[in-house]
Amino acid sequence: MFGSPAIHEQDAEAVAAVVRSGWLGTGPFVSQFEKDFCQYKEGWGFPVAVNSCTAALHLSMASTGLEPGSEVITTAMTFCATVNSIIHAGLTPVLADVDPVTMTIDPADIERKITPRTRAILPVHFAGRCCPMDAIGAIAREHNLRIIEDCAHAIETTVHGKPACTFGDFGCFSFYVTKNIITGEGGMILARDEELAARCKVLALHGMSKDAWKRFGDSGYKHYQVVSSGFKYNMMDVQAALGIQQLRRIEDYWQRRKAIWDRYMQALADLPLGLPAAPEPNTRHALHLFSVLIDEKTCGITRDAFLDAMTEQKIGVGVHYLSIPEHPFYQQTFGWRPEQYPHAQRIGRTTVSLPISAKLSDDDVSDVIAAVRTIIGSKKVER
Ligand SMILES: Cc1ncc(COP(=O)(O)O)c(C=O)c1O
């Protein structure tokens, strides 16, 4: 199965202990996970644990009180949740194309897309590679724009030792089952501003005043006040218990993925498929996705036929992603067409993600390599 997570016995025990305690909702484990995560990010920002990265992105934008219809520039190469969260916040998504090599949002195209209504930039640290945050930060300063970093792929990402999420106003993380560490469903906001973090917390629990988070404690009944029409986005202790355990192993998992990544790079180097670009100097790539590009002209097989052939060989593969304008909803709502974002279009039509979970054994990795070599080797077009 693609993206099957590494789960240890301690994880199961920690979850069982919470279940046995009878306190399943938001409580001490969530607070602990927030503290631990913040500490992992060198104490930067104010954490708000939520039940998905989609919720984290939505709340980040909802908390800032941008006027409805304000434009938010994001990338054409991302998961639909990035774009949907902008729409949920009552804002208007505007797409920029990506760099053809790094696959992250192209600052030059961001500049081209700025209008008098632009209020924010939402870069996605794609596959675990940090976006060019110096350039994006400069654009944001010049035009007085907020930055919301989609760090769903980028828990371990750093640039010159500075963690991804510390460049903007908000960093939004995912602990979904395929991510680098998991809580089942789950997400986290790290906000630069304490007041905005507090607002996110209120919005995450029905818009009930801050103390509502503690209202089920032992210190007597507390009345809550609804101060906003909020959402139901709070994380549960069951999820946080898993997250606390997983976070302790984050470096081991990264090292394991690095070993798998290096094996793929070496073993597939002579094939005519596109391999991931090397990480930029002085950066740490979170190695979340290992994607190859299958161009029919050089590989002798279409991307979709390659996907089928891998599945036939019982190798789980993924597509991250078809570019956003390929989807009918966005075409109909915003009039976007894939060819307006040619790099994202090409990547989206040729990309295939190979398994890179820390759970994979050396034999599993050998099986993946053998399957790719068999399929491409037999179809290879001589150049
Ligand atoms: C780039 C990106 N942003 C946002 C999300 C949404 O994360 P979640 O599933 O935790 O809501 C994902 C999830 O896969 C993602 O890949």
The ligand as an SDF file (V2000), in Angstrom:
LIG
                    3D

 16 16  0  0  0  0  0  0  0  0999 V2000
    0.1360   19.9750    0.2460 C   0  0  0  0  0  0  0  0  0  0  0  0
   -0.9950   19.5530    1.1280 C   0  0  0  0  0  0  0  0  0  0  0  0
   -1.7180   20.5010    1.7470 N   0  0  0  0  0  0  0  0  0  0  0  0
   -2.7330   20.1840    2.5600 C   0  0  0  0  0  0  0  0  0  0  0  0
   -3.0910   18.8820    2.7960 C   0  0  0  0  0  0  0  0  0  0  0  0
   -4.2440   18.5690    3.6790 C   0  0  0  0  0  0  0  0  0  0  0  0
   -3.8630   17.8290    4.7910 O   0  0  0  0  0  0  0  0  0  0  0  0
   -4.9330   17.0790    5.6730 P   0  0  0  0  0  0  0  0  0  0  0  0
   -5.2460   15.7830    5.0180 O   0  0  0  0  0  0  0  0  0  0  0  0
   -4.2540   16.8830    7.0080 O   0  0  0  0  0  0  0  0  0  0  0  0
   -6.1160   17.9590    5.7860 O   0  0  0  0  0  0  0  0  0  0  0  0
   -2.3700   17.8530    2.1880 C   0  0  0  0  0  0  0  0  0  0  0  0
   -2.7500   16.4610    2.4360 C   0  0  0  0  0  0  0  0  0  0  0  0
   -2.4240   15.5180    1.8460 O   0  0  0  0  0  0  0  0  0  0  0  0
   -1.2970   18.1950    1.3170 C   0  0  0  0  0  0  0  0  0  0  0  0
   -0.5830   17.2500    0.7080 O   0  0  0  0  0  0  0  0  0  0  0  0
  1  2  1  0
  2  3  1  0
  2 15  2  0
  3  4  2  0
  4  5  1  0
  5  6  1  0
  5 12  2  0
  6  7  1  0
  7  8  1  0
  8  9  2  0
  8 10  1  0
  8 11  1  0
 12 13  1  0
 12 15  1  0
 13 14  2  0
 15 16  1  0
M  END
$$$$
